[in-house]
């Protein structure tokens, strides 16, 4: 579905015509914004004919998820960016925002029926139509800024879960499974946002002759936000690694405690087994073997030896 907005100093108008759009934006401070949701092949064919879009960028809008990239053409640029939200197989759902920008127009294309980043940028332009005086590059920056803002809730949610998990690692064995689930989500998020960071870095360093405005300053701000997100993601990874180390250390300590108790028990039983084995030999002449109270004396001796060994181990701090 294609929807158009014409922004001027005086306000904005919806459903601006596409057939003669060059005449519509010819004079004065004007910016045509074409918003495409649930994009179809017919929609992209219409835009290709009206705005002379390159076949490569048109095909990219219809393809499945691709790596973010920037294409510069004679009179416009094409940017493919990634949006993320909670959901999907790994807990992170990715979608694409395709963006075309020329001297007097901006085209946003998404495969879904809604886009939080586009809605926020459009709302700001509707509330302040005079922003069109800053040129199409400012609209691109707003889209990039709002897109980056959609990353923060996902990252902050992961950060909160990682902090809570760190407290639970010593008490709940099932926390290990959750830890690996969060690690997969962090890995997926980092894989998705890595190319996006490179795109903002590239936009902050390049000049586009057909776009007026201080694009370097705008996109350096967006790039700085991406660096902050990556720092947060790396911090989460360190927290998860530390939590795993804590869990493995606690398991090792518990195992050592168990082995210590079992070792002490085996030594005591081995000593008692030696006594019973000694008097169980098939010899007639053994000390105390024929004594009237031999059985009682043996039991008492075994009890005293056991208590003595237990006291000695406790004194040494082994149990």
C-alpha positions in Angstrom: 0.0 0.0 0.0 1.4 3.4 -1.0 0.6 6.5 0.9 2.1 10.0 0.2 2.7 13.1 2.2 3.8 16.5 0.9 5.5 18.6 3.6 5.9 22.4 3.1 6.6 25.4 5.3 2.9 25.9 5.7 2.0 22.3 6.7 1.5 19.0 5.1 -0.9 17.3 2.7 -1.7 13.6 2.3 -2.3 11.7 -0.9 0.0 13.9 -3.0 0.0 12.8 -6.7 2.9 10.7 -7.9 2.5 11.2 -11.6 3.7 14.8 -11.7 5.6 14.8 -8.4 8.5 16.8 -9.8 6.2 19.7 -10.6 4.7 19.4 -7.1 8.0 19.8 -5.3 9.6 22.1 -7.9 9.3 25.5 -6.1 10.0 26.4 -2.5 10.7 24.3 0.6 8.9 21.1 -0.2 9.5 17.4 0.5 7.6 14.5 -0.8 7.4 11.4 1.5 6.2 8.2 0.1 5.4 5.5 2.7 5.0 2.0 1.5 3.7 -0.8 3.8 3.1 -4.5 3.0 5.1 -3.8 -0.2 4.1 -5.7 -3.3 5.9 -6.1 -6.7 3.3 -3.8 -8.3 4.1 -1.1 -5.7 7.8 -1.2 -6.4 7.1 -1.2 -10.2 5.1 2.0 -9.8 7.8 3.6 -7.7 10.5 2.5 -10.2 8.7 4.2 -13.1 7.9 7.4 -11.2 11.2 8.0 -9.5 13.6 6.2 -11.9 14.8 3.8 -9.2 17.5 1.4 -10.0 16.6 -2.2 -10.6 19.1 -3.5 -8.0 17.5 -1.5 -5.2 14.0 -2.3 -6.3 14.8 -6.0 -6.3 16.5 -5.7 -2.9 13.2 -4.3 -1.4 11.4 -7.5 -2.5 14.1 -10.0 -1.6 14.2 -11.9 1.7 16.2 -10.5 4.6 19.6 -9.2 3.3 22.6 -7.6 5.0 22.3 -3.8 5.5 24.0 -1.8 2.7 24.1 1.5 1.0 23.9 2.2 -2.8 24.6 5.6 -4.2 23.0 6.4 -7.6 23.1 9.5 -9.8 20.2 11.4 -8.1 19.4 9.4 -5.0 20.7 6.9 -2.5 19.3 3.6 -1.3 19.8 2.3 2.3 18.8 -1.0 3.7 18.5 -1.0 7.5 17.5 -3.5 10.1 14.9 -3.1 12.8 14.7 -5.5 15.8 12.0 -6.4 18.3 11.4 -9.2 20.8 10.2 -12.5 19.3 11.3 -14.9 16.6 13.1 -18.2 17.0 16.0 -16.8 19.1 14.0 -14.2 21.0 15.0 -11.4 18.6 12.9 -10.7 15.5 14.5 -8.8 12.7 12.8 -6.9 9.9 14.0 -4.5 7.1 13.5 -0.8 6.5 14.3 0.1 2.9 14.9 3.8 2.3 15.3 5.9 -0.8 16.3 9.6 -0.5 16.8 12.2 -3.2 16.9 16.0 -3.3 13.2 16.5 -2.8 11.8 13.1 -1.9 12.0 10.3 0.7 10.6 6.8 0.1 10.3 4.3 3.0 9.5 0.7 2.2 8.7 -2.1 4.7 7.3 -5.6 4.2 5.2 -5.4 7.3 2.0 -3.5 7.8 3.6 -1.3 10.5 6.9 0.2 11.4 7.6 1.9 14.7 10.6 3.9 13.3 8.7 5.2 10.3 5.7 6.1 12.4 7.8 8.1 14.8 9.7 10.0 12.1 6.4 10.8 10.2 4.8 12.0 13.4 7.7 14.4 14.0 7.4 15.8 10.5 3.6 16.1 10.8 4.0 18.0 14.1 6.7 20.3 12.6 6.4 20.4 8.8 9.1 23.1 8.7 11.6 20.4 9.1 11.4 19.9 5.3 13.7 23.0 5.1 16.5 20.8 6.4 16.2 18.6 3.4 15.7 14.9 2.8 18.9 14.0 4.6 17.3 15.1 7.9 14.4 12.8 7.3 16.9 10.0 6.7 18.6 10.9 10.0 15.3 10.9 11.9 14.5 7.5 10.5 18.0 6.2 11.6 17.6 7.8 15.0 14.1 6.3 15.6 15.3 3.0 14.3 18.2 2.9 16.8 15.8 3.8 19.6 13.9 0.6 18.8 17.1 -1.3 19.7 17.3 0.0 23.3 14.2 -1.9 24.7 15.5 -5.2 23.3 19.0 -4.6 24.7 17.7 -3.3 28.1 15.4 -6.3 28.4 18.4 -8.6 27.9 20.5 -6.6 30.4 17.7 -7.0 33.0 17.5 -10.7 32.4 21.2 -11.1 32.6 21.4 -9.2 35.9 18.6 -11.3 37.4 20.2 -14.5 36.1 23.5 -13.6 37.8 21.7 -13.7 41.2 19.9 -17.0 40.4 22.9 -19.0 39.2 23.9 -20.2 42.7 20.4 -21.3 43.7 18.7 -22.7 40.6 20.2 -25.3 38.3 17.7 -24.6 35.6 19.2 -21.1 35.3 22.0 -22.6 33.1 19.5 -23.4 30.3 18.1 -19.8 30.5 21.7 -18.5 30.4 22.4 -20.2 27.1 19.1 -19.0 25.7 20.0 -15.4 26.5 23.5 -16.0 25.1 21.9 -17.1 21.8 19.7 -13.9 21.8 22.7 -11.7 22.4 24.7 -13.4 19.7 21.8 -13.0 17.2 21.4 -9.4 18.2 25.1 -8.7 17.7 25.1 -10.4 14.3 22.2 -8.3 13.2 23.4 -5.0 14.5 27.1 -5.3 13.3 26.4 -4.4 9.7 24.0 -1.6 10.8 26.8 0.0 12.7 29.0 -0.1 9.6 26.2 1.6 7.6 25.9 4.5 10.0 29.7 4.9 10.0 29.7 5.0 6.2 26.9 7.5 6.0 28.7 9.8 8.5 31.8 9.8 6.2 30.3 10.3 2.8 29.0 13.4 1.0 26.0 13.1 -1.3 25.8 16.0 -3.8 22.1 15.6 -4.3 21.3 15.8 -0.6 21.7 19.1 1.2 22.3 19.3 4.9 25.0 18.4 7.5 24.7 14.6 7.0 28.0 13.9 8.7 26.9 15.5 12.0 23.5 13.8 11.9 24.9 10.3 11.2 27.8 10.7 13.6 25.1 11.0 16.3 23.4 7.8 15.1 26.8 6.1 14.9 27.5 7.1 18.5 24.2 5.6 19.6 25.1 2.4 17.9 28.5 2.3 19.6 26.6 2.7 22.9 24.3 -0.2 22.1 27.3 -2.4 21.2 28.9 -1.5 24.5 25.7 -2.6 26.3 25.7 -5.8 24.3 29.3 -6.5 25.1 28.6 -5.8 28.8 25.8 -8.3 28.7 28.1 -10.9 27.2 30.6 -10.3 30.0 27.9 -10.7 32.6 26.7 -14.0 31.1 30.3 -15.3 30.9 30.8 -14.3 34.5 27.6 -16.0 35.5 28.6 -19.2 33.8 32.0 -19.1 35.6 30.2 -18.6 38.9 27.9 -21.6 38.2 30.8 -23.8 37.2 32.8 -22.7 40.3 29.8 -23.5 42.5 29.4 -26.9 40.9 33.0 -27.6 41.4 32.9 -26.5 45.0 29.9 -28.7 45.7 31.6 -31.7 44.0 34.7 -31.1 46.1 32.6 -31.1 49.3 30.9 -34.3 48.3 34.2 -36.0 47.4 35.7 -34.8 50.7 32.8 -36.5 52.7 33.0 -39.6 50.6 36.8 -39.8 51.1 36.5 -39.5 54.8 33.8 -42.1 54.9 35.8 -44.5 52.8 38.9 -44.1 55.0 36.8 -44.9 58.2 35.2 -47.9 56.5 38.5 -49.1 55.2 39.9 -49.1 58.7 36.9 -51.0 60.1 37.2 -53.4 57.1 40.8 -54.1 58.0 39.9 -55.0 61.6 37.0 -57.3 60.6 39.2 -58.8 57.8 42.1 -59.4 60.2 39.9 -61.4 62.7 38.1 -63.1 59.9 41.3 -65.0 58.8 41.2 -68.8 59.2 43.8 -69.1 61.9 43.3 -70.6 65.3 45.8 -68.6 67.3 45.0 -64.9 67.0 45.2 -62.2 69.8 41.9 -62.1 71.8 40.3 -64.5 69.4 39.4 -67.0 72.2 38.7 -64.4 74.9 35.2 -64.6 76.4 34.4 -60.9 75.5 36.2 -60.8 72.2 33.2 -59.8 70.1 32.2 -57.0 72.6 35.8 -55.8 72.8 36.1 -55.7 69.0 32.9 -53.6 68.6 34.1 -51.2 71.3 37.5 -50.9 69.7 35.9 -50.2 66.3 33.6 -47.6 67.8 36.5 -45.8 69.6 38.6 -45.9 66.4 35.8 -44.4 64.4 35.1 -41.6 66.9 38.8 -40.9 67.1 39.2 -40.6 63.4 36.1 -38.5 63.1 37.4 -36.1 65.8 40.8 -35.9 64.1 39.2 -35.1 60.7 37.1 -32.4 62.3 40.1 -30.9 64.0 42.0 -30.7 60.7 38.9 -29.0 59.1 38.5 -31.8 56.5 34.8 -32.2 57.3 
